[in-house]
């Protein structure tokens, strides 16, 4: 093997190593396995993943770009805190995306979209039945993104995906407020949204999307009010 080939293989391995670290850390941060404010130690991560610190740093730079980790003046790194003080701006954007994507889906969906949406709904219902909070979060996001895709506006879909990704830590708290025993009602709300979309009822679709989002917002706000001193860093 030539030196050029060796270098190419090494670079590919390094790139995939950084991606693996990024994917795992991102999931652990979003699922609150790594709580807000917890320290990130490059040395310990290098030992954990059995690799050099270079791909670890590459992964942390990417996470910092997404606002999930912060590099402090002393060069130490920590999981970013959740900005509860400005949470209202996040909620405003989230409710808007639920409304507009559901309405657009009712206007523009194709039959093939419905199959995808129903598949994700079945997975969400199974996660609720199993009381698997992390699966609920993932399948709920997939369900709503499938609806957004049916609306055929890639700008809204991209923004909605970003909001759902950023909100995974909030949704984890949301499900914890139900002790991970999400009421069956939320599965039924999804079914009602599907029915309104199928009927191409733009008004009802927008209404159901708004109500669905607003009940999430109310529950999280209730949680924050009840637990002014959360067990996570603010």
C-alpha positions as CSV (number, residue, x, y, z in Angstrom):
1,X,0.0,0.0,0.0
2,X,1.4,3.4,-0.9
3,X,1.9,6.2,1.6
4,X,-0.9,8.1,-0.1
5,X,-3.3,5.2,0.4
6,X,-2.2,4.8,4.0
7,X,-2.9,8.5,4.6
8,X,-6.3,8.2,3.0
9,X,-7.3,5.2,5.1
10,X,-6.1,7.0,8.3
11,X,-8.1,10.1,7.5
12,X,-11.2,8.1,6.9
13,X,-10.8,6.3,10.2
14,X,-10.2,9.6,12.0
15,X,-13.3,11.2,10.4
16,X,-15.5,8.2,11.3
17,X,-14.1,8.2,14.8
18,X,-15.0,11.9,15.3
19,X,-18.5,11.2,14.0
20,X,-19.0,8.2,16.3
21,X,-18.0,10.3,19.3
22,X,-20.2,13.2,18.1
23,X,-23.2,10.9,17.6
24,X,-22.9,9.2,21.0
25,X,-22.2,12.3,23.0
26,X,-25.0,14.2,21.2
27,X,-27.5,11.5,22.1
28,X,-26.3,11.4,25.7
29,X,-26.6,15.2,26.1
30,X,-30.0,15.3,24.5
31,X,-31.3,12.4,26.5
32,X,-29.9,14.0,29.7
33,X,-27.6,11.1,30.4
34,X,-25.0,13.9,30.5
35,X,-26.9,16.6,32.5
36,X,-26.6,20.3,31.7
37,X,-23.5,21.7,33.5
38,X,-21.7,18.4,33.7
39,X,-18.0,18.5,32.8
40,X,-16.5,17.0,29.6
41,X,-13.1,15.5,30.1
42,X,-11.2,14.9,26.9
43,X,-8.7,12.5,28.5
44,X,-11.5,10.4,30.0
45,X,-13.3,10.4,26.6
46,X,-10.2,9.3,24.8
47,X,-9.9,6.4,27.2
48,X,-13.5,5.5,26.9
49,X,-13.5,5.5,23.1
50,X,-10.0,4.1,22.9
51,X,-8.8,6.8,20.5
52,X,-6.6,9.9,20.4
53,X,-7.8,13.3,21.6
54,X,-7.9,14.7,18.1
55,X,-11.3,13.1,17.0
56,X,-12.6,13.9,20.5
57,X,-11.8,17.6,20.0
58,X,-13.4,17.5,16.5
59,X,-16.6,16.1,17.9
60,X,-16.6,18.7,20.7
61,X,-16.1,21.5,18.2
62,X,-19.1,20.3,16.3
63,X,-21.2,20.0,19.5
64,X,-20.2,23.5,20.5
65,X,-21.4,24.7,17.1
66,X,-24.8,23.3,17.9
67,X,-24.8,25.0,21.3
68,X,-24.7,21.7,23.2
69,X,-21.3,22.2,24.9
70,X,-19.5,25.3,26.1
71,X,-15.8,25.8,26.3
72,X,-14.9,27.9,29.3
73,X,-12.1,30.5,29.6
74,X,-9.9,28.0,31.4
75,X,-10.3,25.7,28.4
76,X,-12.4,23.2,30.2
77,X,-15.6,22.0,28.5
78,X,-19.1,21.4,30.0
79,X,-22.5,20.4,28.7
80,X,-24.5,23.6,28.0
81,X,-27.1,24.7,30.4
82,X,-30.8,24.9,29.2
83,X,-31.8,28.6,28.9
84,X,-35.0,28.4,30.8
85,X,-35.2,32.2,31.1
86,X,-35.7,32.6,27.3
87,X,-37.7,29.4,26.9
88,X,-40.7,31.4,25.7
89,X,-39.0,32.2,22.4
90,X,-38.4,28.5,21.8
91,X,-42.0,27.7,22.7
92,X,-43.3,30.4,20.3
93,X,-41.3,28.9,17.4
94,X,-42.3,25.3,18.3
95,X,-46.0,26.1,18.4
96,X,-45.8,27.9,15.1
97,X,-44.0,24.9,13.4
98,X,-46.6,22.5,14.7
99,X,-49.4,24.7,13.3
100,X,-47.9,25.4,9.9
101,X,-46.5,22.0,9.1
102,X,-49.8,20.2,10.0
103,X,-51.8,22.6,7.8
104,X,-49.4,22.3,4.9
105,X,-49.5,18.5,5.1
106,X,-53.3,18.7,4.7
107,X,-52.9,20.8,1.7
108,X,-50.1,19.0,-0.1
109,X,-49.8,15.4,1.1
110,X,-49.6,12.5,-1.3
111,X,-50.8,9.0,-0.6
112,X,-47.2,7.8,-0.1
113,X,-46.8,10.4,2.7
114,X,-49.6,8.9,4.6
115,X,-48.0,5.5,4.7
116,X,-44.8,7.0,6.2
117,X,-46.8,9.1,8.8
118,X,-48.9,6.1,9.9
119,X,-45.8,3.9,10.2
120,X,-44.2,6.5,12.6
121,X,-47.5,6.8,14.5
122,X,-47.6,3.0,15.0
123,X,-44.0,3.1,16.4
124,X,-45.0,6.0,18.7
125,X,-48.0,4.1,20.0
126,X,-45.8,1.1,20.7
127,X,-43.3,3.3,22.6
128,X,-46.1,4.7,24.7
129,X,-47.4,1.3,25.4
130,X,-43.9,0.2,26.4
131,X,-43.4,3.3,28.5
132,X,-40.1,3.8,26.8
133,X,-39.5,7.6,27.1
134,X,-36.5,7.8,24.8
135,X,-38.3,5.8,22.1
136,X,-41.3,8.1,22.6
137,X,-39.2,11.2,22.0
138,X,-37.6,9.7,18.9
139,X,-40.8,8.3,17.3
140,X,-42.7,11.5,18.1
141,X,-40.1,13.6,16.3
142,X,-40.1,11.2,13.3
143,X,-43.9,11.4,13.2
144,X,-44.0,15.2,13.1
145,X,-41.1,15.4,10.7
146,X,-43.0,13.1,8.4
147,X,-45.9,15.4,8.5
148,X,-43.6,18.4,7.8
149,X,-42.2,16.5,4.8
150,X,-45.7,16.0,3.5
151,X,-46.1,19.8,3.5
152,X,-43.3,20.0,0.9
153,X,-41.6,23.1,2.3
154,X,-38.0,22.2,3.0
155,X,-37.4,25.4,5.0
156,X,-40.1,24.6,7.5
157,X,-39.0,21.0,7.7
158,X,-35.4,22.0,8.4
159,X,-36.4,24.5,11.1
160,X,-38.8,22.1,12.7
161,X,-36.1,19.4,12.8
162,X,-33.7,21.8,14.5
163,X,-36.4,22.8,17.0
164,X,-37.2,19.1,17.8
165,X,-33.6,18.3,18.1
166,X,-32.9,21.2,20.4
167,X,-36.0,20.4,22.4
168,X,-35.1,16.8,23.2
169,X,-33.8,17.8,26.6
170,X,-37.0,19.6,27.3
171,X,-39.1,16.7,26.1
172,X,-37.1,14.4,28.4
173,X,-38.2,16.6,31.3
174,X,-41.7,16.6,29.8
175,X,-42.0,12.8,29.9
176,X,-40.4,12.7,33.3
177,X,-43.3,14.9,34.5
178,X,-45.6,12.0,33.6
179,X,-43.1,9.5,35.2
180,X,-42.6,8.2,31.6
181,X,-46.2,7.0,31.6
182,X,-47.5,9.1,28.8
183,X,-51.4,9.1,28.7
184,X,-52.9,7.3,25.8
185,X,-54.6,10.6,24.9
186,X,-51.5,11.7,23.1
187,X,-51.6,8.8,20.8
188,X,-55.2,9.6,20.1
189,X,-54.3,13.3,19.3
190,X,-51.9,12.0,16.7
191,X,-54.7,9.9,15.2
192,X,-56.9,13.0,15.1
193,X,-54.2,15.0,13.3
194,X,-53.8,12.2,10.7
195,X,-57.6,12.1,10.1
196,X,-57.7,15.9,9.6
197,X,-54.8,15.8,7.2
198,X,-56.4,12.9,5.2
199,X,-59.6,15.0,5.0
200,X,-57.6,18.0,3.8
201,X,-59.2,20.0,6.5
202,X,-56.8,22.9,6.6
203,X,-58.5,24.7,9.5
204,X,-58.8,21.7,11.7
205,X,-55.3,20.5,10.9
206,X,-53.8,23.8,12.0
207,X,-56.0,23.9,15.1
208,X,-55.0,20.4,16.2
209,X,-51.3,21.1,15.6
210,X,-51.6,24.2,17.7
211,X,-53.5,22.5,20.5
212,X,-51.1,19.6,20.5
213,X,-48.1,21.9,20.9
214,X,-49.7,24.1,23.4
215,X,-50.5,21.3,25.8
216,X,-46.8,20.3,25.7
217,X,-45.9,23.9,26.5
218,X,-48.3,24.1,29.4
219,X,-47.1,20.9,30.9
220,X,-43.4,22.0,30.7
221,X,-44.3,25.4,32.2
222,X,-46.2,23.6,35.0
223,X,-43.2,21.4,35.6
224,X,-40.8,24.3,35.8
225,X,-43.1,26.2,38.1
226,X,-43.5,23.2,40.4
227,X,-39.8,22.5,40.5
228,X,-38.2,25.9,40.8
229,X,-35.0,24.1,41.9
230,X,-34.6,21.4,39.4
231,X,-32.0,18.7,39.8
232,X,-30.2,20.1,36.7
233,X,-28.2,23.2,36.2
234,X,-30.1,26.3,34.9
